[in-house]
Structure formats: structure tokens, C-alpha cells
């Protein structure tokens, strides 16, 4: 499996080789999942949470992303209800599709 920094900045695959965003990896590779999300790097943050397998991190990403959508929505604040659904209620498949992140067993990477 790839190291964490390689996994979170993988932008695609060329056969059995992961293709990495070298500049983003260099600039943001040491940030935590929370720090990535706070900087608005949701795909990298989601990738980090998937890599760690930590349900708390996945919940944080889902909640943060949901709040971002509420602030940009045309609906009045609070109209969607005050209780946020837990990750158990959220569709993890939809998040994986949204960010295009799935665990893949590759051992090599190239940086672009």
C-alpha cells in the first residue's frame, strides 16, 4: 500500500502505478485530516480519512462538507432541521463517488 502522503494526493492511475500531484503533496502532505478540511482541501481530507479508517475523521469530513453546503444554499438557515445525521445514516458510497476516492492496492507511484 502507498504511504499516506502518496495516497491522499493521488490524482489517477496508470495501470498499477499511482500518479501523484507533487506540488500539493509537498505543500500539504504533512497536514492532518482536520487541517486539510479546514483549508478546503476536501478530496485530500476525505482521502486521509479513508486511509486512516477512522470513523471520527470520516464524520468530521461529512459534517464540515455539509455545513459548507448549508452556507452556500439558497435555503434559509436552519430550514433543513437542526439535528445533523450521523455517518451511519450518511451514504458513504455517495461520498466516495463525490470525491472519487477508493482504496486501491498499488505499490508504486510517480509524481507529476
C-alpha positions as CSV (number, residue, x, y, z in Angstrom):
1,X,0.0,0.0,0.0
2,X,1.1,3.6,-0.6
3,X,2.3,5.9,2.2
4,X,-0.4,8.2,3.5
5,X,1.0,11.3,1.7
6,X,1.0,9.5,-1.6
7,X,-2.5,8.1,-1.2
8,X,-4.1,11.4,-0.4
9,X,-2.5,13.2,-3.3
10,X,-3.1,10.5,-5.9
11,X,-4.8,12.1,-8.9
12,X,-5.1,9.0,-11.0
13,X,-3.6,5.7,-12.0
14,X,-1.5,4.5,-15.0
15,X,-2.0,0.8,-14.8
16,X,-0.6,-0.4,-11.5
17,X,1.1,2.9,-10.8
18,X,-0.4,5.8,-8.8
19,X,0.0,9.3,-10.4
20,X,0.6,12.0,-7.7
21,X,0.2,15.7,-7.5
22,X,3.8,16.5,-6.5
23,X,3.3,20.2,-5.7
24,X,0.2,19.6,-3.5
25,X,2.0,16.7,-1.7
26,X,5.0,18.9,-1.0
27,X,2.8,21.8,0.3
28,X,0.1,19.9,2.2
29,X,1.4,16.4,2.7
30,X,2.1,16.8,6.5
31,X,-1.3,18.3,7.4
32,X,-3.8,16.3,9.4
33,X,-7.2,15.4,8.1
34,X,-8.8,18.2,10.0
35,X,-6.3,20.8,8.8
36,X,-6.8,19.7,5.2
37,X,-10.6,20.1,5.6
38,X,-10.2,23.5,7.2
39,X,-8.2,24.6,4.2
40,X,-11.0,23.5,1.9
41,X,-9.0,20.5,0.5
42,X,-11.9,18.1,0.9
43,X,-10.8,15.5,-1.5
44,X,-7.4,15.2,0.2
45,X,-9.1,15.3,3.6
46,X,-11.5,12.6,2.6
47,X,-8.6,10.5,1.2
48,X,-6.8,10.9,4.5
49,X,-9.8,9.8,6.5
50,X,-10.3,6.8,4.2
51,X,-6.6,5.9,4.6
52,X,-6.8,6.1,8.4
53,X,-10.1,4.2,8.6
54,X,-11.1,6.5,11.5
55,X,-14.9,6.9,11.6
56,X,-14.4,10.1,13.6
57,X,-12.4,11.6,10.8
58,X,-15.0,10.5,8.2
59,X,-17.8,12.0,10.3
60,X,-15.8,15.3,10.6
61,X,-15.4,15.5,6.8
62,X,-19.1,14.8,6.2
63,X,-20.2,17.3,8.8
64,X,-17.8,20.0,7.6
65,X,-18.8,19.5,3.9
66,X,-22.5,19.5,4.9
67,X,-22.1,22.8,6.7
68,X,-20.3,24.3,3.7
69,X,-23.3,23.4,1.6
70,X,-25.7,25.0,4.1
71,X,-23.8,28.3,3.9
72,X,-23.9,28.3,0.1
73,X,-27.5,27.1,-0.2
74,X,-30.4,29.3,-1.1
75,X,-32.5,27.8,1.7
76,X,-32.8,29.9,4.9
77,X,-30.5,28.9,7.7
78,X,-32.0,26.1,9.9
79,X,-34.6,25.1,7.3
80,X,-33.0,21.7,6.9
81,X,-33.5,20.8,10.5
82,X,-31.2,21.3,13.4
83,X,-30.0,17.7,14.0
84,X,-27.2,16.5,11.7
85,X,-27.5,12.9,10.7
86,X,-24.7,10.6,11.9
87,X,-22.3,9.0,9.5
88,X,-24.2,5.7,10.0
89,X,-27.1,7.4,8.2
90,X,-25.0,9.0,5.5
91,X,-24.3,7.2,2.3
92,X,-20.5,6.5,2.3
93,X,-20.8,5.3,-1.2
94,X,-22.0,8.7,-2.3
95,X,-19.0,10.4,-0.6
96,X,-16.6,8.0,-2.2
97,X,-18.2,8.8,-5.6
98,X,-18.3,12.5,-5.0
99,X,-14.6,12.6,-4.2
100,X,-13.6,9.7,-6.5
101,X,-11.6,8.0,-3.7
102,X,-11.4,4.3,-3.2
103,X,-8.8,2.2,-1.5
104,X,-6.6,0.6,-4.2
105,X,-3.7,-1.7,-3.6
106,X,-0.8,-0.2,-5.6
107,X,2.8,-0.3,-4.6
108,X,4.4,2.3,-7.0
109,X,3.8,5.9,-7.7
110,X,5.1,8.6,-10.0
111,X,4.9,12.4,-9.2
112,X,3.9,15.0,-11.8
